[in-house]
């Protein structure tokens, strides 16, 4: 399974319905098919997995320039044509939005997994390059959501525009009232984003029938889940699980 995001790419290998191993890599638009193939082959062999053992590849990609490169890599190194997630085309989840083709593949993949694992209605909060909120109603339809800047994205923009601020470790400070520059930034980012999540989730729940659960995923999910009261569960492998489910359904298994 290949889950390609703007910042990171997750590679996961499933044995049946069990995630055997996964890696989080930096997404690089300039890499060639050979570079991707040789690197992934090396990763697999470190865990005793031979490329010939891979009988299918599912791909979720939000970086269009690398799509053809990844497809070529799959065919050359694994002798398979990848199943690529295309919302509104080859995904069974109904998209009750204005323009289904505009919905990111990553958002649908995670919504499919969350619906299967936790049951609708639900809200998936993905804390990655962007902070996205994806809503699935009680009928299992994707009905939209919201997009906000990601934690790291917003923090980097703040530091770039404020001459006297600098990068700090993003951890939860002991108090909301910071006593120095480090804890001021930590409070603003961590408690601020927890407030963003809680505020938007509360508003979305008020617009949805039933009692939606809130599932967090993404690189900063564990950090914010410890602070935001609205998050019910954390699943950092939600995207990979969604890819497995969609690939399995596409194969008629």
N, C-alpha and C positions, 0 to 999 in steps of 0.2 A: 504494500500500500504506500502511495506517495501523496502526501498532503503538502502542497507547495503554497506557502504564504509569502507576503511581501518581505518579511524579515527572516523567517525560519522555514525550513523544509523538514517535515517529519517523515521518517521511513519506518515502516512497521512490517513485520513478517508474522503472518498468522498460520497456525497449524490447526485446521478445522476452525472452530470458533474461539480458539485460545490465542491471545497475543503472545507470541513466543519471545520476541525481542523488538525494541524500537530505539531509534536514534533521533536526536534533534540537531539539524545542521543549519549552517548559514545559507540562505538563498542567494545564489550568484547568477545573475542574468547572463554573464559573459562566458560561462562554462560551455564546453562543447559536449556532444553526445558521448564521445569517448571518455572525457574527463568524468562525467556523471557515471558512466558505466563501470569504469575501472575503480572508482572510489566506492561505489555501492558493492561491487564484487568483493573488494577488500573487507568492507564491513561485514558482509555475510560470512566470509570465510573465517573471520575472527571468532565467530560463534558456531563454527562447524557446519555452515549451510552452503551447499554448492549451488551455483546459479541454475543448473539443470533441474534442481528440485523445485524451482518456482514455476508454478503452472498457470499463473495469471497475475496481472498487475492492474490495480485500480488507481486512478489518478484524479485528484482534485487540485485544480490550479487556478490561482487568481492573478498570475503573472503571464499574460498572453504571449510575450516575446519568447518564452522558453517552452511553449507547448510543443512545437514541432521538434525541438531538440530532445525533449523527453520521450516523445513518441519514437523517434529514431533510436534512442538509447534502448528502449524496451525491446524493439524488434531485433536490434543487433546483438545485444548482450543476453537477452532472456528468451528470444525467439517467440515473443508473443506481441500481439497488438493490444495496447492498453485499453481498458474501459475508462473513458473520460466522463466525469460527471458534467452534465449539461442541464441546468435547471430549465424546466419548461419543455424539455425535449425527451430526455430518457430517465427522468426521475418520477416515480409514481406519486409522490406527495403532491396534492393539489396546491397550487400557488394562487391564493386569493388576493392578488396585488394588481396594481395598474399595469405593470410591464414585467411579466415573469422572466423574460430573457435578461433583465437587468440584475436579477438576484445573483449574488456571488455563489459559486459552487461550494465554497467552504461553509456558508451559512446553511445551505440546504442539507449538506452532508451531516453537520452536527445536529440539525433539527430532526433529521430522520433517526439518528442514533438515540437522541434524547427521548423521542416519542416511543421508540421500541423498548428502551430500558426503564423509563420512568412513567410512561403513559401520559397522554395529553389530558387537560391543557397544561402548557408549560411555557417558560421563558428561558432561553439559553443566553447567558451573558458570556461573551468571548472577550477575554482581556488580553489582547495581543497588540499588533501594530496599531490597529484601531480597536476601540471598545464597541462591540456590536451587541445589540439586543434583538433576539429573534423570537417571535411569538407564534406558537402553534395552538390553535383553538381546540375545543373539546371534540370537534369532528375530525381532528387530525390534519387540518389545513394550515399551511404557512400563511399568516395574515399580515406579515410585515414586521416592523420593529423600529430600531433607531441606530444611528452610527455617531459615535463621538470620538475625539482623538484618543489614541492609546496612552497609557501611563508614561511609557518611555518616550513616545513621540512628543507629548505635551511637555515633559520635563526637559527634554533636549531643546525644545523651542524656547522655553523660559530661560534656560541658561545662556542660550545663544543671544538673547535680546537684553539680558541684564548683566552689565559689566562686572558687578561685584558678587554675583552668585556663581556657584561651581557645583560639579557633580558630587553627589553623596550616595551612600549606600541606601537603597530603598528598603527600609525595614520599618516596622511599626514602632513609633516612639512611645515612651511611657505615658506621656500626657499630650493633650491636644494643644496646649499652650507651650510653644517651643521657647527655650531659654537661650538659644544661640542659633546661628545661621543653619547649621546642620539639622537640628531638630525642627526649626521653622519650616524648612523645605520638606522634611519627612512628614511632618504633620499635614502640610498643605496637600501633598501628593497622596499619602495613604488615607488619611481621614477624609480628605476632599473627594477622592474617587469612591470611597465607601459611601459617602453621601450622595454622589452622582448615581451610583448603582441603586441605592435604596430609594431615592427620589423617583427615578424613572420606572423602576419595577413597581412601586406603589401606584403610579399613574397608569401603567399598563394593566395591572391587575384590576383596576377600577373599570377598565374598558372591556374586560374579558369575562365571559360567563364561567361559573364554576370557581374552583380554588387552584389557580395555576401554581405549579411548583417552579422554583428557580434553580437552574443548574448552571454552575460556573465552569468554564474551561479556559484554556490559553495559558501563556507563560506566566502571567501575574495572578492567576486565579487563586492560588494558595495564599498569597499575601493579602488580597482583598477579602477573601472568604472568612478570614479570621476577624474581620472588622465589620463587614456589612451584615446587618441583621437579616436581610431579605434572602440571602443565599441558603438554600436547603442542602445542596450537595455539590461536590467538586469532582469532576471527571476530566483529567488532563488528556485522556486518550479518546475523547468523544469523536473527534474527526476521523481517526483511524477506524474506529468501530463503525461509524457511518459508511465509510468506504467499503468495509467488509460486507456489511448488510446489502448495500446497493450492488456490489459485484456479484454476490451470491444470488440475488434476485434476478440480475441480468442473465446469469447462467442457467436460470430455471431450477436452482437447487433448493 
